[in-house]
Amino acid sequence: MNDQRRNFDTAAATWDEKPERVKLANDIADAILREAAITEKMNGLDFGCGTGLLTLRLQPLVRTIIGADSSRGMLDILNAKIAAAELDNICSMYLDPDKAEPLMGKYHFIVSAMTLHHVKEIEPLLASFHAALVPGGVLCLADLDLDGGKFHDDNTGVFHFGFDRTALKAALTEAGFGELRDLTAAEIVKPAADGSSKTFSVFLITAKK
């Protein structure tokens, strides 16, 4: 695993051009909406929102949602989408990757998709999620099952080669969460170097404060 960060700013402009990324965001959104009782009265946060594919799927269904990311390039794309659609219940938040600061605000739900494996220290982040949720708030985490480091062509900025669901749920329990549930939210088929293909599974874990 590589301790360097991936430069998502340079990838932002063409991020949405891959149909599989859009499909993955939609599959995760569908799973979240099946598993979590998200309503129009809720304020939410999408941690690691990227260009806002998941954020914008949830936006029409909630009171407010913030897309938070450590890539200004990604947030520029999200902000352009917000402006073009003249949306008034969504905004962006820049997260400084060099500062382990508590999350600003209080939320009824927090979602995070395909971001955890880019976070070096998971436990402090889970504690931060717990602190930022209102009592009864729900956390929805979607990421790769254990992948042996084979999902990414370049593992720069990848600190975890997927996650063991049982271990991650134990960490969530330690952080104070309860009512944990997990399921497979999506599958991603990627070509291998030898011409074959490999299927990677993406889990969704939901937990309540």
Secondary structure, DSSP 8 states (H G I E B T S, - for coil): ---S---HHHHGGGGGG-HHHHHHHHHHHHHHHHHS---TT-EEEEET-TTSHHHHHHGGGSSEEEEEES-HHHHHHHHHHHHHHT-SSEEEEE--TT------S-EEEEEEES-GGG-S-HHHHHHHHHHHEEEEEEEEEEEEB--TT-S-SS-TT---SSB-HHHHHHHHHHTT-EEEEEEEEEEEEEE-TTS-EEEEEEEEEEEE-
